[in-house]
């Protein structure tokens, strides 16, 4: 897989925004990072997971945080920004602490903005970035990770703010506690911090990495672009490429969101042409879908909400849901690792305090 031209990155961002299930970082930040890469003629070396040696040292390079709310901004009022690339500093800090050269970086999730974090850091440091991720979609918490499923420790974890704060969390009792610490730092730092975590060798990571998801996102973006250029249905390539098992067209009836504890939380209500109502609950990302009052699908399933006419991925972070907008929900099965007992414990509906079990799409 190559990322060399503006078109390459455009297709990747378009596809990743869909597969990010409403979250996964902001598109505007992704484009800022792409512009930096292209303007500075940086090269990105994307490596297929099957080509990694067992002794290759891997880590996650990314960001933690939500929107820059007034509450978050008040915490840094009057402070000058001293580090424009906290994710880069966090990765270098972790490498220095480990005293071992990193071979490759991996993305914590699929998402327009967050895919571009390890890509940018990789380009700046001249190391590899894996064609894969640790979720198969986007998720609201760093503890929701296939690295957690297979038992790769989240620590040591480095946290760096744009205001010069640098932390090394050497140990944490649970991944969820480490998530809470990093999330609190994000709230105290204007809304986001750079992090690097889960250092381990490929011999441990090969069970956790969901391979070739970067390629899939780029393929999806390219296929939808070609379909639109030929005035064809843009939803068809989405359903085909991700093997979508539920397709729900509808119109937006209502949308409510609030910022709470570093997350964007709320509900999206759709109505189909038979007047049936669907509700989607999101916490940064789309996590549960109900048909009337019955749970229809939930994480760890891939839940995509796109514009019915363009196929563009829609997000609760923006003003994407005016009343009566025509949208389509496409739901697909995620990687099998998530449907283990441990995977469902970490990313199933009960993790988000819902009192129902995950329903497999095959049983609907």
C-alpha positions, 0 to 999 in steps of 0.5 A, spaced: 500 500 500 502 506 498 501 513 501 504 518 496 499 523 493 493 527 495 489 523 492 491 517 496 490 520 502 483 523 500 481 516 499 484 514 505 480 519 509 474 518 506 474 511 507 476 511 514 471 517 516 466 511 514 469 506 518 470 510 524 463 509 526 462 517 527 468 518 531 476 516 530 478 523 530 476 529 526 477 530 518 480 537 519 486 535 523 487 529 518 487 534 512 492 538 516 497 532 518 496 530 510 498 537 508 504 537 513 507 531 510 506 533 503 509 540 504 515 537 507 516 531 502 515 526 507 515 519 505 510 514 509 512 507 509 506 502 510 508 495 512 504 489 511 503 485 518 505 479 515 512 482 513 514 483 520 519 479 524 517 477 531 522 481 534 520 488 531 518 493 537 511 496 536 507 501 540 501 505 539 501 512 537 495 516 538 491 522 541 486 521 547 481 527 548 474 530 545 472 536 543 475 543 546 469 545 550 469 551 554 471 547 561 477 544 557 479 551 555 478 554 561 483 549 564 489 552 560 487 559 559 493 564 559 498 558 558 502 558 551 502 552 547 509 549 546 508 543 543 504 543 536 506 535 535 504 532 542 503 525 539 510 525 536 513 527 543 509 522 546 512 517 542 519 519 542 519 519 550 516 512 550 522 510 545 527 513 550 524 510 556 524 503 553 531 504 550 530 500 544 528 502 537 521 502 535 520 498 528 513 500 527 507 504 529 500 501 529 493 505 530 489 504 536 483 504 531 480 506 524 478 513 523 479 519 519 484 523 524 486 518 528 489 513 522 493 520 520 496 520 527 501 514 527 502 516 519 505 523 521 509 520 527 512 515 522 513 519 517 517 524 522 521 519 525 522 515 519 519 508 521 514 504 519 507 504 520 502 498 520 497 496 515 492 495 520 489 497 527 487 495 534 479 495 533 477 494 526 473 501 527 473 507 532 471 506 539 471 511 545 476 509 550 483 507 549 482 501 554 477 498 548 483 495 544 485 488 542 491 489 545 487 489 552 483 482 549 490 478 548 493 481 554 498 486 552 500 491 558 497 498 556 503 501 560 508 504 560 504 509 557 506 516 555 502 522 556 504 529 553 500 535 552 501 541 547 503 545 553 509 542 555 506 537 560 510 530 559 508 524 563 510 517 564 505 512 567 509 506 568 504 501 571 496 501 572 492 496 575 487 496 569 487 498 562 481 502 564 484 506 570 490 508 565 484 510 560 481 514 566 488 518 567 489 519 560 482 522 559 483 526 565 489 529 563 486 531 556 480 535 560 486 538 563 490 540 557 485 543 553 481 537 550 486 532 547 493 529 549 498 525 545 499 518 548 504 512 546 502 506 549 502 498 549 510 497 547 511 490 545 514 485 540 510 483 534 510 476 537 505 478 542 502 483 537 500 478 531 494 476 535 492 483 536 493 487 530 487 487 525 490 486 519 490 491 512 484 495 515 488 501 512 488 498 505 480 497 506 479 504 508 483 506 502 479 501 497 473 504 500 474 511 499 476 510 492 470 505 490 465 510 492 469 516 489 469 512 482 462 510 483 460 517 484 464 519 478 460 515 474 453 517 477 452 510 480 450 508 487 455 510 492 452 505 498 453 499 494 461 499 494 460 500 502 456 494 503 460 490 498 467 492 501 465 491 508 460 485 507 454 489 510 449 485 513 444 490 515 442 496 511 437 501 513 435 507 510 431 513 513 430 520 515 433 524 520 428 526 525 432 528 531 439 529 534 441 530 541 448 531 543 452 533 549 459 534 552 461 530 558 467 528 561 471 528 555 466 525 550 460 527 546 454 523 548 447 523 545 442 520 541 440 520 533 433 518 531 431 516 524 425 514 521 424 509 515 419 509 509 414 505 513 414 510 519 419 505 523 424 509 528 431 507 529 435 510 535 442 510 535 446 511 541 453 514 541 459 516 546 464 519 541 462 513 536 455 509 534 455 504 539 448 501 539 442 501 534 435 500 537 429 498 532 423 501 536 425 499 543 428 492 541 436 492 541 438 491 533 445 491 533 451 494 538 458 494 539 463 491 537 459 491 530 461 496 525 456 501 525 456 506 519 452 512 518 452 515 511 449 520 507 444 516 502 446 520 496 454 521 497 456 515 501 460 520 506 461 518 513 457 522 518 459 524 525 456 526 531 461 531 532 459 536 527 452 539 524 451 533 520 444 531 522 439 536 520 432 534 520 429 530 514 436 528 511 437 522 508 441 517 511 443 510 511 445 505 516 450 500 514 452 494 519 457 489 519 461 484 523 467 486 526 473 481 527 472 475 530 477 477 536 471 481 539 466 476 539 470 472 544 468 472 552 473 477 553 472 481 547 465 482 549 466 484 556 471 489 553 467 492 548 460 489 548 453 493 550 454 491 558 461 495 558 456 501 557 452 499 562 446 496 558 442 490 561 442 486 554 447 481 551 450 482 544 446 479 539 450 476 533 447 479 526 446 472 523 441 471 528 437 477 527 
